[in-house]
Amino acid sequence: MNYAAFFSYAVIQIFTPGPNNIMAMNNATNFGILNSIGFDFGVMAGFFVIVVVSCLFSTALYAVVPTVEPIVTVIGAAYILYLAWKTFTAGGHKDDSRAGIRNFLPGVVVQFINPKGLLMALTVSSVYITPSFTSIWPMVGLAALLGAMCLVSTLMWGLFGSLFQKFFTGHRKLVNAIMALLLLYCAVSLFL
């Protein structure tokens, strides 16, 4: 597995604005970090489950239809290129959410309806993890690592959300260009 591409993709997807991070920031702003930390742990647990399930699905698919791996790689690369383009051309983010979901169980459940998280789990499992590992334990370990990264991300957005918003707003074009280039690297590295 190309670990540089894997971690670049994971960091970009997990630490950039998305439903989890925006809700974590909103919860901490409205209820305080200690009162909203349950949501952050729920995100971690929910994302862990989604990545493990995605790995099992990808492994089963590869076992049943071995010729699907190159197709999934091309689809994954196309999706990553799409993300690079959307990142490069992205405008500002409006946080118009008023209500907070701050408990553990809603944090888990939200993962099953979060399109960014679902697509990331499917992409990371089918493009990076299952082509490189056939045993369940590395898959579970990498899923746990990704879940822990989600926890760190939501905690950071909760604690420093206003600082990140100001930075992204003030340097949006530069940040978007750097992240788009890193995503481009991830897509190209799938074929190297």
Buried (B, 14 or more C-beta within 10 A) or exposed (E): EBEEBBBBBBBBBBBBBBBBBBBBBBBBBBBEBEBBBBBBBBBBBBBBBBBBBBBBBBBEBBEEEEEBBEEBBEBBBEBBBEBBEEBBEBEEBEEEBEEBBBBBEBBBBBBEEBEBBBBBBBBBBBBBBBBBBEEEEBBBEBBBBBBBBBBBBBBBBBBBBEEBBEEBEEEBEEBBEBBBBBBBBBBEBBEE
